Amino acid sequence: MAKDPITQYGYEKLCADLKDLKEVQRPNIVKEIDTARDYGDLKENAEYHAAKEKQLFIEARINELTLLLANAQIIDPSTLSHDKVSFGSSVKILNLDTEKTFCYTIVGVVESDPSRGLISIASPIAKNLIGKSVGDEVSIVLPSGETDFEILEVFYKPIEFEA
């Protein structure tokens, strides 16, 4: 199975989330379930059912994060060549129809934040840009339809994940 690229920051964030779930949230929900059990009849005990539902969510999230971490490959984008678009590249593109420019940085799946210009390596835009160089034109299928872009610039800049 191919590994999913992630930055050190993203990896550490996933580890911290997993640790919180295992060491804080899981023990707390067990206490909530025990407390709710004391309220009596479990068939009509809303607190008990809510706590059990929360427990299922926590366990599912623990499994999801464990799998993400197992498949993660930490990559330091600053060590890569950014003469072509790759993981960690910042890319300035021009929409050839509207003449608007956009700048995106390609990050790991769990690190994406499109509102801040951080797009997942698995997104349609990133998939079409990977391996391309300045001056290349790409057609990307967006929700609004197929759009043509020209790559104006490919560069590396340190990624800012938090505002």
C-alpha positions, 0 to 999 in steps of 0.5 A: 500500500502506498504511503500518504505524504504528511508534514511533521506538523500534521503527523504530530497533530494526529498523534496529539489527537490520538493521545487525547482520545485514548488518554482523556476522552476514552476514560471520561466516557467510561465514567459517563457511562457508569454514572448514567447506568446508575440512573436506572432503566437503560431502555429509557435512559437518554444519558446512557444512550448518548454516552454509548453513542459518544463512545462509539464515535470516540472508538471509530475516531481512534481507529481512523487516526491509527490507520492514518498514522500507520499509512503516513509518510513524513516528508519535509517539503523544504528538502524537495526540488520545486522545479515541478509541482510536488508535495509541499509546493506552492503554485500560482495558477491563472484561470485562462477564462476569468484571468483570475490568479490563485495560489495553493500549497499542496499538503497532506490529506488531513492537513488541507484547509482550502480557505487558507489555500492549503489543498490536499494532494488527493484533490482534483486540482492537486492531482492535475498539477503534480509533476507540471512546470511553469508555463504548462497548461492544465484542464481541471474538472471543477464543480462548475465544469472543466476549466483551463489554468496556466501555471505561473509559478512553482515555489517553496515557502514554509507552510503556515498551518495556523493563523 
